[in-house]
């Protein structure tokens, strides 16, 4: 019985060492890039549907979120939307109203 157990342990050790010698699998969550690319494509379609005189206007993140519904009918995730806007060349600028109040953050199209 003890001999079989030692053989079992040696087999498991050999399997472990073989697995360690293999290259590490891609640990990135599946479909992350696809979702981001999908959002960039949807964002491009939205921007292409706008009249030319509206393409140069700065927009709030909420303006984009309302028009780009995410999964489950909710607005697009702000972090993902910000990354997609940056991929398209948009920049975010904060406008401080008064020292005691909040700021306004607007996204400006690429120049």
N, C-alpha and C positions, 0 to 999 in steps of 0.2 A: 504494500500500500504506500509506504513511504517513498519507494523508488518511483512509482507512478506519479506521485505528487511532484517530485524533483524534476522528472521529465516534463511534466506539464509546465512548471515554472521556467524551465530552460526554453521550451517552445515559445512561451509568451515573451520571454526576454528577447529571443531571436526576432519575433514579429515586431516588437517595439523598436529594436535597433534598425530593422529594415525600414520601418515607417519613418524613423528619424533621418535616414539617409535620403529619403525622397524629398523633392522640392516642396516647400510649403504651398498649400492651396491658396487661391485668392480668397482672402477672408472678408472682402467687401460684400456688403449685403446685396443680394441679387436684385437687379432692376433699379438701383439708385440712379445710375446715369440715365437709364431710359426714362424715368419719371422726370428728371431735370430737363432732358432734351425735349420731352413732350411738352413741358411747361414753356420752354423757350420757343418751340414751334407755335404754341397757342398764343403766346405773347406777340410773336411776329405777325400772326394773322390778325390779331386785334389792332396792332399798330398800322398794318397795311390797309385796314378797313376805314381808317380815319381820313378825313379830308386833309389836303396838304396844309391848309392854314392852321390846323389843330396839331400837326405833328411837332411843332416847335414849342408848344406850351409845356411848362412844367406841370407835373402831376403828383398827387399824393399817393402813397402806397395803398391807401384805402380805395382810391379810384380804380386802381388795377385789381385789387382783391374782389371788389364787387363784380367786375366784369369777367373775371377768370375764376369760375367756380372750381373748387378742388374736389377731392374725393368726398362722397357723402353729402354733396350739395352745399358744403361750407365754402367760405372764401378760401382762396389759395393761401398756403402757409406763408407768413411774412418773410421768414428766413429764406425759403426756397424762391420766393418771388424776387427778393432783393438780389440773390445770386443770379437769377435769370436776367434781370435788368442789367446787372453789371456785365454779363456775357454779351449783351447787345450794345454795350458802350454807354449806358445811362449812368449818371453820377448823382449822388444824393448830397444835398446841401441843407444845413439847418439854419433857420432864421429865428434868432432870439427876439421875441417881442419886447418884453420888459424883464428886468432882473427878477422881479417877484413872480413872473408867470412862466408858463411852459414855452417850449420852442415849437416851431412848425418845420417839419421835414418835407422837402419836396424833391422829386426826381426830375432831373433835366436830361433832355435827349442829347445824343452825341452831336457834336458840332462838326 
